[in-house]
Amino acid sequence: MSNSLCCEECGKTHFEVPIIEKPLRFCSVVKVYVLNQNNPDGRKQDNICIDCLQNEIEGLVGSE
């Protein structure tokens, strides 16, 4: 087992970029978006870097 956190999307570690727990949802203007979690190990939330989170949010908001 590694002693580092890594982004579940791109694989970067906390030594390269800040890693946070992926929010379960976010709100933009008046719509609430649910962010899908992909964690087969039973955790409630994924680990994600800011860049990947921003890309996912832009993809959801931009598709409307």
PDB file with SEQRES, HELIX, SHEET and CRYST1 records, atoms N, CA, C and O in Angstrom:
SEQRES   1 A   64  MET SER ASN SER LEU CYS CYS GLU GLU CYS GLY LYS THR          
SEQRES   2 A   64  HIS PHE GLU VAL PRO ILE ILE GLU LYS PRO LEU ARG PHE          
SEQRES   3 A   64  CYS SER VAL VAL LYS VAL TYR VAL LEU ASN GLN ASN ASN          
SEQRES   4 A   64  PRO ASP GLY ARG LYS GLN ASP ASN ILE CYS ILE ASP CYS          
SEQRES   5 A   64  LEU GLN ASN GLU ILE GLU GLY LEU VAL GLY SER GLU              
HELIX    1 AA1 ILE A   50  GLY A   62  1                                  13    
SHEET    1 AA1 2 ILE A  19  GLU A  21  0                                        
SHEET    2 AA1 2 ASN A  47  CYS A  49 -1                                        
SHEET    1 AA2 2 ARG A  25  SER A  28  0                                        
SHEET    2 AA2 2 LYS A  31  VAL A  34 -1                                        
CRYST1    1.000    1.000    1.000  90.00  90.00  90.00 P 1           1          
ATOM      1  N   MET A   1       0.844  -1.186   0.000  1.00  0.00           N  
ATOM      2  CA  MET A   1       0.000   0.000   0.000  1.00  0.00           C  
ATOM      3  C   MET A   1       0.883   1.240   0.000  1.00  0.00           C  
ATOM      4  O   MET A   1       1.838   1.327   0.771  1.00  0.00           O  
ATOM      5  N   SER A   2       0.568   2.186  -0.852  1.00  0.00           N  
ATOM      6  CA  SER A   2       1.335   3.417  -0.968  1.00  0.00           C  
ATOM      7  C   SER A   2       0.981   4.370   0.170  1.00  0.00           C  
ATOM      8  O   SER A   2      -0.134   4.364   0.692  1.00  0.00           O  
ATOM      9  N   ASN A   3       1.957   5.180   0.534  1.00  0.00           N  
ATOM     10  CA  ASN A   3       1.746   6.154   1.598  1.00  0.00           C  
ATOM     11  C   ASN A   3       1.504   7.534   0.992  1.00  0.00           C  
ATOM     12  O   ASN A   3       2.000   8.535   1.509  1.00  0.00           O  
ATOM     13  N   SER A   4       0.746   7.590  -0.096  1.00  0.00           N  
ATOM     14  CA  SER A   4       0.438   8.870  -0.723  1.00  0.00           C  
ATOM     15  C   SER A   4      -0.983   8.857  -1.255  1.00  0.00           C  
ATOM     16  O   SER A   4      -1.522   7.811  -1.616  1.00  0.00           O  
ATOM     17  N   LEU A   5      -1.575  10.039  -1.295  1.00  0.00           N  
ATOM     18  CA  LEU A   5      -2.891  10.195  -1.897  1.00  0.00           C  
ATOM     19  C   LEU A   5      -2.700  10.456  -3.378  1.00  0.00           C  
ATOM     20  O   LEU A   5      -1.737  11.109  -3.780  1.00  0.00           O  
ATOM     21  N   CYS A   6      -3.611   9.948  -4.187  1.00  0.00           N  
ATOM     22  CA  CYS A   6      -3.522  10.254  -5.616  1.00  0.00           C  
ATOM     23  C   CYS A   6      -4.916  10.531  -6.168  1.00  0.00           C  
ATOM     24  O   CYS A   6      -5.925  10.080  -5.625  1.00  0.00           O  
ATOM     25  N   CYS A   7      -4.940  11.280  -7.253  1.00  0.00           N  
ATOM     26  CA  CYS A   7      -6.175  11.598  -7.949  1.00  0.00           C  
ATOM     27  C   CYS A   7      -6.687  10.334  -8.624  1.00  0.00           C  
ATOM     28  O   CYS A   7      -5.933   9.660  -9.326  1.00  0.00           O  
ATOM     29  N   GLU A   8      -7.944  10.007  -8.422  1.00  0.00           N  
ATOM     30  CA  GLU A   8      -8.530   8.809  -9.004  1.00  0.00           C  
ATOM     31  C   GLU A   8      -8.761   8.968 -10.510  1.00  0.00           C  
ATOM     32  O   GLU A   8      -8.982   7.982 -11.213  1.00  0.00           O  
ATOM     33  N   GLU A   9      -8.709  10.207 -11.004  1.00  0.00           N  
ATOM     34  CA  GLU A   9      -8.935  10.472 -12.427  1.00  0.00           C  
ATOM     35  C   GLU A   9      -7.634  10.429 -13.226  1.00  0.00           C  
ATOM     36  O   GLU A   9      -7.538   9.701 -14.214  1.00  0.00           O  
ATOM     37  N   CYS A  10      -6.627  11.208 -12.802  1.00  0.00           N  
ATOM     38  CA  CYS A  10      -5.401  11.331 -13.596  1.00  0.00           C  
ATOM     39  C   CYS A  10      -4.203  10.609 -12.985  1.00  0.00           C  
ATOM     40  O   CYS A  10      -3.206  10.385 -13.672  1.00  0.00           O  
ATOM     41  N   GLY A  11      -4.284  10.244 -11.715  1.00  0.00           N  
ATOM     42  CA  GLY A  11      -3.212   9.496 -11.083  1.00  0.00           C  
ATOM     43  C   GLY A  11      -2.115  10.336 -10.444  1.00  0.00           C  
ATOM     44  O   GLY A  11      -1.188   9.780  -9.856  1.00  0.00           O  
ATOM     45  N   LYS A  12      -2.196  11.665 -10.544  1.00  0.00           N  
ATOM     46  CA  LYS A  12      -1.183  12.517  -9.904  1.00  0.00           C  
ATOM     47  C   LYS A  12      -1.269  12.355  -8.388  1.00  0.00           C  
ATOM     48  O   LYS A  12      -2.351  12.161  -7.834  1.00  0.00           O  
ATOM     49  N   THR A  13      -0.111  12.438  -7.723  1.00  0.00           N  
ATOM     50  CA  THR A  13      -0.064  12.268  -6.275  1.00  0.00           C  
ATOM     51  C   THR A  13      -0.080  13.611  -5.559  1.00  0.00           C  
ATOM     52  O   THR A  13       0.038  14.669  -6.176  1.00  0.00           O  
ATOM     53  N   HIS A  14      -0.229  13.538  -4.245  1.00  0.00           N  
ATOM     54  CA  HIS A  14      -0.240  14.774  -3.452  1.00  0.00           C  
ATOM     55  C   HIS A  14       1.130  15.439  -3.426  1.00  0.00           C  
ATOM     56  O   HIS A  14       1.253  16.574  -2.965  1.00  0.00           O  
ATOM     57  N   PHE A  15       2.148  14.763  -3.907  1.00  0.00           N  
ATOM     58  CA  PHE A  15       3.460  15.387  -4.034  1.00  0.00           C  
ATOM     59  C   PHE A  15       3.506  16.324  -5.242  1.00  0.00           C  
ATOM     60  O   PHE A  15       4.345  17.223  -5.306  1.00  0.00           O  
ATOM     61  N   GLU A  16       2.592  16.106  -6.209  1.00  0.00           N  
ATOM     62  CA  GLU A  16       2.554  16.911  -7.435  1.00  0.00           C  
ATOM     63  C   GLU A  16       1.502  18.020  -7.382  1.00  0.00           C  
ATOM     64  O   GLU A  16       1.764  19.149  -7.795  1.00  0.00           O  
ATOM     65  N   VAL A  17       0.319  17.694  -6.875  1.00  0.00           N  
ATOM     66  CA  VAL A  17      -0.810  18.636  -6.839  1.00  0.00           C  
ATOM     67  C   VAL A  17      -1.598  18.415  -5.553  1.00  0.00           C  
ATOM     68  O   VAL A  17      -1.531  17.334  -4.968  1.00  0.00           O  
ATOM     69  N   PRO A  18      -2.348  19.430  -5.104  1.00  0.00           N  
ATOM     70  CA  PRO A  18      -3.238  19.211  -3.953  1.00  0.00           C  
ATOM     71  C   PRO A  18      -4.341  18.214  -4.310  1.00  0.00           C  
ATOM     72  O   PRO A  18      -4.911  18.271  -5.400  1.00  0.00           O  
ATOM     73  N   ILE A  19      -4.632  17.308  -3.388  1.00  0.00           N  
ATOM     74  CA  ILE A  19      -5.674  16.303  -3.568  1.00  0.00           C  
ATOM     75  C   ILE A  19      -6.767  16.564  -2.529  1.00  0.00           C  
ATOM     76  O   ILE A  19      -6.481  16.777  -1.351  1.00  0.00           O  
ATOM     77  N   ILE A  20      -8.021  16.545  -2.982  1.00  0.00           N  
ATOM     78  CA  ILE A  20      -9.160  16.751  -2.086  1.00  0.00           C  
ATOM     79  C   ILE A  20     -10.138  15.595  -2.249  1.00  0.00           C  
ATOM     80  O   ILE A  20     -10.026  14.810  -3.191  1.00  0.00           O  
ATOM     81  N   GLU A  21     -11.095  15.492  -1.332  1.00  0.00           N  
ATOM     82  CA  GLU A  21     -12.194  14.544  -1.513  1.00  0.00           C  
ATOM     83  C   GLU A  21     -13.174  15.162  -2.488  1.00  0.00           C  
ATOM     84  O   GLU A  21     -13.542  16.330  -2.356  1.00  0.00           O  
ATOM     85  N   LYS A  22     -13.593  14.384  -3.459  1.00  0.00           N  
ATOM     86  CA  LYS A  22     -14.521  14.859  -4.479  1.00  0.00           C  
ATOM     87  C   LYS A  22     -15.872  15.153  -3.837  1.00  0.00           C  
ATOM     88  O   LYS A  22     -16.425  14.301  -3.141  1.00  0.00           O  
ATOM     89  N   PRO A  23     -16.404  16.342  -4.065  1.00  0.00           N  
ATOM     90  CA  PRO A  23     -17.723  16.659  -3.511  1.00  0.00           C  
ATOM     91  C   PRO A  23     -18.786  15.714  -4.053  1.00  0.00           C  
ATOM     92  O   PRO A  23     -18.645  15.186  -5.156  1.00  0.00           O  
ATOM     93  N   LEU A  24     -19.830  15.503  -3.298  1.00  0.00           N  
ATOM     94  CA  LEU A  24     -20.933  14.665  -3.738  1.00  0.00           C  
ATOM     95  C   LEU A  24     -21.837  15.414  -4.717  1.00  0.00           C  
ATOM     96  O   LEU A  24     -22.457  14.806  -5.590  1.00  0.00           O  
ATOM     97  N   ARG A  25     -21.906  16.731  -4.565  1.00  0.00           N  
ATOM     98  CA  ARG A  25     -22.725  17.553  -5.440  1.00  0.00           C  
ATOM     99  C   ARG A  25     -22.227  18.995  -5.390  1.00  0.00           C  
ATOM    100  O   ARG A  25     -21.467  19.373  -4.498  1.00  0.00           O  
ATOM    101  N   PHE A  26     -22.667  19.791  -6.362  1.00  0.00           N  
ATOM    102  CA  PHE A  26     -22.386  21.216  -6.364  1.00  0.00           C  
ATOM    103  C   PHE A  26     -23.543  21.933  -7.042  1.00  0.00           C  
ATOM    104  O   PHE A  26     -24.341  21.313  -7.745  1.00  0.00           O  
ATOM    105  N   CYS A  27     -23.632  23.244  -6.827  1.00  0.00           N  
ATOM    106  CA  CYS A  27     -24.723  24.032  -7.377  1.00  0.00           C  
ATOM    107  C   CYS A  27     -24.147  25.133  -8.249  1.00  0.00           C  
ATOM    108  O   CYS A  27     -23.184  25.801  -7.870  1.00  0.00           O  
ATOM    109  N   SER A  28     -24.746  25.319  -9.424  1.00  0.00           N  
ATOM    110  CA  SER A  28     -24.370  26.396 -10.326  1.00  0.00           C  
ATOM    111  C   SER A  28     -25.639  27.140 -10.705  1.00  0.00           C  
ATOM    112  O   SER A  28     -26.559  26.565 -11.286  1.00  0.00           O  
ATOM    113  N   VAL A  29     -25.679  28.401 -10.376  1.00  0.00           N  
ATOM    114  CA  VAL A  29     -26.837  29.270 -10.567  1.00  0.00           C  
ATOM    115  C   VAL A  29     -28.012  28.694  -9.776  1.00  0.00           C  
ATOM    116  O   VAL A  29     -28.108  28.967  -8.580  1.00  0.00           O  
ATOM    117  N   VAL A  30     -28.896  27.926 -10.370  1.00  0.00           N  
ATOM    118  CA  VAL A  30     -30.040  27.391  -9.630  1.00  0.00           C  
ATOM    119  C   VAL A  30     -30.143  25.878  -9.723  1.00  0.00           C  
ATOM    120  O   VAL A  30     -31.076  25.299  -9.165  1.00  0.00           O  
ATOM    121  N   LYS A  31     -29.213  25.215 -10.411  1.00  0.00           N  
ATOM    122  CA  LYS A  31     -29.290  23.774 -10.595  1.00  0.00           C  
ATOM    123  C   LYS A  31     -28.260  23.060  -9.726  1.00  0.00           C  
ATOM    124  O   LYS A  31     -27.108  23.484  -9.633  1.00  0.00           O  
ATOM    125  N   VAL A  32     -28.686  21.979  -9.097  1.00  0.00           N  
ATOM    126  CA  VAL A  32     -27.794  21.151  -8.292  1.00  0.00           C  
ATOM    127  C   VAL A  32     -27.356  19.960  -9.149  1.00  0.00           C  
ATOM    128  O   VAL A  32     -28.188  19.244  -9.707  1.00  0.00           O  
ATOM    129  N   TYR A  33     -26.052  19.761  -9.244  1.00  0.00           N  
ATOM    130  CA  TYR A  33     -25.479  18.658 -10.008  1.00  0.00           C  
ATOM    131  C   TYR A  33     -24.917  17.630  -9.041  1.00  0.00           C  
ATOM    132  O   TYR A  33     -24.277  17.985  -8.051  1.00  0.00           O  
ATOM    133  N   VAL A  34     -25.155  16.362  -9.327  1.00  0.00           N  
ATOM    134  CA  VAL A  34     -24.589  15.271  -8.535  1.00  0.00           C  
ATOM    135  C   VAL A  34     -23.325  14.803  -9.237  1.00  0.00           C  
ATOM    136  O   VAL A  34     -23.342  14.535 -10.438  1.00  0.00           O  
ATOM    137  N   LEU A  35     -22.227  14.703  -8.492  1.00  0.00           N  
ATOM    138  CA  LEU A  35     -20.966  14.225  -9.052  1.00  0.00           C  
ATOM    139  C   LEU A  35     -20.840  12.738  -8.765  1.00  0.00           C  
ATOM    140  O   LEU A  35     -20.847  12.319  -7.608  1.00  0.00           O  
ATOM    141  N   ASN A  36     -20.726  11.950  -9.811  1.00  0.00           N  
ATOM    142  CA  ASN A  36     -20.614  10.503  -9.651  1.00  0.00           C  
ATOM    143  C   ASN A  36     -19.304  10.122  -8.989  1.00  0.00           C  
ATOM    144  O   ASN A  36     -18.250  10.674  -9.307  1.00  0.00           O  
ATOM    145  N   GLN A  37     -19.377   9.183  -8.075  1.00  0.00           N  
ATOM    146  CA  GLN A  37     -18.202   8.647  -7.391  1.00  0.00           C  
ATOM    147  C   GLN A  37     -17.893   7.277  -7.976  1.00  0.00           C  
ATOM    148  O   GLN A  37     -18.803   6.490  -8.234  1.00  0.00           O  
ATOM    149  N   ASN A  38     -16.627   6.994  -8.185  1.00  0.00           N  
ATOM    150  CA  ASN A  38     -16.223   5.710  -8.752  1.00  0.00           C  
ATOM    151  C   ASN A  38     -15.231   5.068  -7.788  1.00  0.00           C  
ATOM    152  O   ASN A  38     -14.019   5.140  -7.994  1.00  0.00           O  
ATOM    153  N   ASN A  39     -15.743   4.448  -6.748  1.00  0.00           N  
ATOM    154  CA  ASN A  39     -14.868   3.897  -5.718  1.00  0.00           C  
ATOM    155  C   ASN A  39     -15.326   2.504  -5.303  1.00  0.00           C  
ATOM    156  O   ASN A  39     -16.112   2.355  -4.367  1.00  0.00           O  
ATOM    157  N   PRO A  40     -14.837   1.495  -5.996  1.00  0.00           N  
ATOM    158  CA  PRO A  40     -15.245   0.120  -5.690  1.00  0.00           C  
ATOM    159  C   PRO A  40     -14.730  -0.399  -4.351  1.00  0.00           C  
ATOM    160  O   PRO A  40     -15.136  -1.472  -3.906  1.00  0.00           O  
ATOM    161  N   ASP A  41     -13.833   0.358  -3.703  1.00  0.00           N  
ATOM    162  CA  ASP A  41     -13.281  -0.104  -2.425  1.00  0.00           C  
ATOM    163  C   ASP A  41     -14.160   0.262  -1.230  1.00  0.00           C  
ATOM    164  O   ASP A  41     -13.782   0.002  -0.088  1.00  0.00           O  
ATOM    165  N   GLY A  42     -15.335   0.866  -1.478  1.00  0.00           N  
ATOM    166  CA  GLY A  42     -16.280   1.122  -0.400  1.00  0.00           C  
ATOM    167  C   GLY A  42     -16.212   2.504   0.219  1.00  0.00           C  
ATOM    168  O   GLY A  42     -17.027   2.829   1.083  1.00  0.00           O  
ATOM    169  N   ARG A  43     -15.258   3.328  -0.201  1.00  0.00           N  
ATOM    170  CA  ARG A  43     -15.219   4.688   0.339  1.00  0.00           C  
ATOM    171  C   ARG A  43     -16.400   5.487  -0.182  1.00  0.00           C  
ATOM    172  O   ARG A  43     -16.929   5.192  -1.253  1.00  0.00           O  
ATOM    173  N   LYS A  44     -16.813   6.491   0.568  1.00  0.00           N  
ATOM    174  CA  LYS A  44     -17.950   7.310   0.173  1.00  0.00           C  
ATOM    175  C   LYS A  44     -17.572   8.315  -0.907  1.00  0.00           C  
ATOM    176  O   LYS A  44     -18.392   8.632  -1.769  1.00  0.00           O  
ATOM    177  N   GLN A  45     -16.335   8.820  -0.872  1.00  0.00           N  
ATOM    178  CA  GLN A  45     -15.911   9.848  -1.811  1.00  0.00           C  
ATOM    179  C   GLN A  45     -14.564   9.502  -2.431  1.00  0.00           C  
ATOM    180  O   GLN A  45     -13.696   8.907  -1.791  1.00  0.00           O  
ATOM    181  N   ASP A  46     -14.411   9.893  -3.704  1.00  0.00           N  
ATOM    182  CA  ASP A  46     -13.145   9.725  -4.409  1.00  0.00           C  
ATOM    183  C   ASP A  46     -12.155  10.800  -3.992  1.00  0.00           C  
ATOM    184  O   ASP A  46     -12.538  11.829  -3.436  1.00  0.00           O  
ATOM    185  N   ASN A  47     -10.886  10.554  -4.263  1.00  0.00           N  
ATOM    186  CA  ASN A  47      -9.856  11.579  -4.159  1.00  0.00           C  
ATOM    187  C   ASN A  47      -9.675  12.158  -5.550  1.00  0.00           C  
ATOM    188  O   ASN A  47      -9.646  11.421  -6.535  1.00  0.00           O  
ATOM    189  N   ILE A  48      -9.553  13.491  -5.633  1.00  0.00           N  
ATOM    190  CA  ILE A  48      -9.455  14.143  -6.935  1.00  0.00           C  
ATOM    191  C   ILE A  48      -8.596  15.395  -6.813  1.00  0.00           C  
ATOM    192  O   ILE A  48      -8.555  16.032  -5.761  1.00  0.00           O  
ATOM    193  N   CYS A  49      -7.903  15.742  -7.910  1.00  0.00           N  
ATOM    194  CA  CYS A  49      -7.138  16.988  -7.916  1.00  0.00           C  
ATOM    195  C   CYS A  49      -8.051  18.104  -8.421  1.00  0.00           C  
ATOM    196  O   CYS A  49      -9.098  17.834  -9.009  1.00  0.00           O  
ATOM    197  N   ILE A  50      -7.660  19.334  -8.196  1.00  0.00           N  
ATOM    198  CA  ILE A  50      -8.477  20.484  -8.568  1.00  0.00           C  
ATOM    199  C   ILE A  50      -8.697  20.545 -10.080  1.00  0.00           C  
ATOM    200  O   ILE A  50      -9.800  20.849 -10.534  1.00  0.00           O  
ATOM    201  N   ASP A  51      -7.651  20.258 -10.862  1.00  0.00           N  
ATOM    202  CA  ASP A  51      -7.779  20.320 -12.322  1.00  0.00           C  
ATOM    203  C   ASP A  51      -8.829  19.335 -12.834  1.00  0.00           C  
ATOM    204  O   ASP A  51      -9.660  19.697 -13.667  1.00  0.00           O  
ATOM    205  N   CYS A  52      -8.801  18.110 -12.350  1.00  0.00           N  
ATOM    206  CA  CYS A  52      -9.782  17.106 -12.785  1.00  0.00           C  
ATOM    207  C   CYS A  52     -11.183  17.474 -12.329  1.00  0.00           C  
ATOM    208  O   CYS A  52     -12.147  17.272 -13.067  1.00  0.00           O  
ATOM    209  N   LEU A  53     -11.309  18.012 -11.118  1.00  0.00           N  
ATOM    210  CA  LEU A  53     -12.615  18.443 -10.627  1.00  0.00           C  
ATOM    211  C   LEU A  53     -13.154  19.577 -11.494  1.00  0.00           C  
ATOM    212  O   LEU A  53     -14.330  19.577 -11.859  1.00  0.00           O  
ATOM    213  N   GLN A  54     -12.303  20.537 -11.821  1.00  0.00           N  
ATOM    214  CA  GLN A  54     -12.718  21.654 -12.669  1.00  0.00           C  
ATOM    215  C   GLN A  54     -13.158  21.150 -14.042  1.00  0.00           C  
ATOM    216  O   GLN A  54     -14.173  21.606 -14.570  1.00  0.00           O  
ATOM    217  N   ASN A  55     -12.413  20.221 -14.622  1.00  0.00           N  
ATOM    218  CA  ASN A  55     -12.781  19.672 -15.924  1.00  0.00           C  
ATOM    219  C   ASN A  55     -14.135  18.962 -15.870  1.00  0.00           C  
ATOM    220  O   ASN A  55     -14.945  19.096 -16.788  1.00  0.00           O  
ATOM    221  N   GLU A  56     -14.379  18.214 -14.806  1.00  0.00           N  
ATOM    222  CA  GLU A  56     -15.655  17.509 -14.674  1.00  0.00           C  
ATOM    223  C   GLU A  56     -16.816  18.488 -14.529  1.00  0.00           C  
ATOM    224  O   GLU A  56     -17.868  18.306 -15.142  1.00  0.00           O  
ATOM    225  N   ILE A  57     -16.624  19.516 -13.724  1.00  0.00           N  
ATOM    226  CA  ILE A  57     -17.678  20.514 -13.530  1.00  0.00           C  
ATOM    227  C   ILE A  57     -17.949  21.261 -14.829  1.00  0.00           C  
ATOM    228  O   ILE A  57     -19.105  21.471 -15.196  1.00  0.00           O  
ATOM    229  N   GLU A  58     -16.893  21.661 -15.522  1.00  0.00           N  
ATOM    230  CA  GLU A  58     -17.080  22.365 -16.797  1.00  0.00           C  
ATOM    231  C   GLU A  58     -17.820  21.479 -17.803  1.00  0.00           C  
ATOM    232  O   GLU A  58     -18.643  21.970 -18.577  1.00  0.00           O  
ATOM    233  N   GLY A  59     -17.530  20.187 -17.791  1.00  0.00           N  
ATOM    234  CA  GLY A  59     -18.219  19.267 -18.684  1.00  0.00           C  
ATOM    235  C   GLY A  59     -19.702  19.166 -18.376  1.00  0.00           C  
ATOM    236  O   GLY A  59     -20.523  19.092 -19.291  1.00  0.00           O  
ATOM    237  N   LEU A  60     -20.053  19.162 -17.098  1.00  0.00           N  
ATOM    238  CA  LEU A  60     -21.464  19.080 -16.717  1.00  0.00           C  
ATOM    239  C   LEU A  60     -22.212  20.372 -17.023  1.00  0.00           C  
ATOM    240  O   LEU A  60     -23.301  20.348 -17.596  1.00  0.00           O  
ATOM    241  N   VAL A  61     -21.623  21.492 -16.637  1.00  0.00           N  
ATOM    242  CA  VAL A  61     -22.279  22.788 -16.820  1.00  0.00           C  
ATOM    243  C   VAL A  61     -22.296  23.168 -18.301  1.00  0.00           C  
ATOM    244  O   VAL A  61     -23.277  23.730 -18.788  1.00  0.00           O  
ATOM    245  N   GLY A  62     -21.211  22.863 -19.014  1.00  0.00           N  
ATOM    246  CA  GLY A  62     -21.115  23.226 -20.420  1.00  0.00           C  
ATOM    247  C   GLY A  62     -22.010  22.411 -21.328  1.00  0.00           C  
ATOM    248  O   GLY A  62     -22.277  22.814 -22.460  1.00  0.00           O  
ATOM    249  N   SER A  63     -22.482  21.262 -20.844  1.00  0.00           N  
ATOM    250  CA  SER A  63     -23.327  20.414 -21.677  1.00  0.00           C  
ATOM    251  C   SER A  63     -24.785  20.839 -21.673  1.00  0.00           C  
ATOM    252  O   SER A  63     -25.621  20.196 -22.309  1.00  0.00           O  
ATOM    253  N   GLU A  64     -25.092  21.895 -20.977  1.00  0.00           N  
ATOM    254  CA  GLU A  64     -26.485  22.357 -20.911  1.00  0.00           C  
ATOM    255  C   GLU A  64     -26.722  23.549 -21.774  1.00  0.00           C  
ATOM    256  O   GLU A  64     -27.841  24.059 -21.830  1.00  0.00           O  
TER     257      GLU A  64                                                      
END                                                                             
